[in-house]
């Protein structure tokens, strides 16, 4: 498989009561090295392409690196870090 052309980093917000996606927040301004400082990759996922749960501590660390902060609401939503790539066909 060819490497991705573009990679996008998101915080995804899901409703707690029905697990439906509510919003996505693009966080591409944070580089992968910094993201790895607060999200520990699984052993077989060094590039963080799996889905990772974001807790309140991690949310604070993410916001410290964003110019436009995310208003996390952990009472209503669950949050996940997700990384996607666009691939050349």
NORURDA-V406735 format. One record per residue. N is the residue number from 0. SS is DSSP state (hx for helix, st for strand, lp for the rest). PSI is psi in whole degrees, -180 to 180 (NA if undefined). Layout:
# NORURDA-V406735
{{N & SS & PSI} {N & SS & PSI}}
This chain:
# NORURDA-V406735
{{0 & lp & 135} {1 & lp & 153} {2 & lp & 157} {3 & lp & 150} {4 & lp & -47} {5 & st & 146} {6 & st & 137} {7 & st & 136} {8 & st & 131} {9 & st & 150} {10 & st & 122} {11 & st & 138} {12 & st & 119} {13 & st & 138} {14 & st & 135} {15 & lp & -33} {16 & lp & -21} {17 & lp & 4} {18 & lp & 19} {19 & lp & 142} {20 & st & 128} {21 & st & -52} {22 & st & 161} {23 & st & 140} {24 & st & 118} {25 & st & 130} {26 & lp & 41} {27 & lp & -15} {28 & lp & -12} {29 & lp & 123} {30 & lp & 162} {31 & hx & -39} {32 & hx & -41} {33 & hx & -44} {34 & hx & -41} {35 & hx & -16} {36 & hx & -18} {37 & hx & -6} {38 & lp & 114} {39 & lp & 120} {40 & lp & 148} {41 & lp & 158} {42 & lp & -42} {43 & lp & 22} {44 & lp & 60} {45 & lp & -21} {46 & lp & 5} {47 & lp & 43} {48 & lp & -11} {49 & lp & 170} {50 & lp & 136} {51 & st & 133} {52 & st & 140} {53 & st & 122} {54 & lp & -178} {55 & hx & -36} {56 & hx & -46} {57 & hx & -38} {58 & hx & -42} {59 & hx & -41} {60 & hx & -40} {61 & hx & -50} {62 & hx & -29} {63 & hx & -21} {64 & lp & 4} {65 & lp & 139} {66 & lp & -36} {67 & lp & 109} {68 & lp & 151} {69 & lp & 132} {70 & lp & 92} {71 & lp & 138} {72 & lp & 88} {73 & lp & -12} {74 & lp & -32} {75 & lp & -32} {76 & st & 159} {77 & st & 149} {78 & st & 144} {79 & st & 145} {80 & st & 132} {81 & st & 139} {82 & st & 130} {83 & st & 152} {84 & st & 145} {85 & st & 133} {86 & lp & 145} {87 & lp & 136} {88 & lp & NA}}
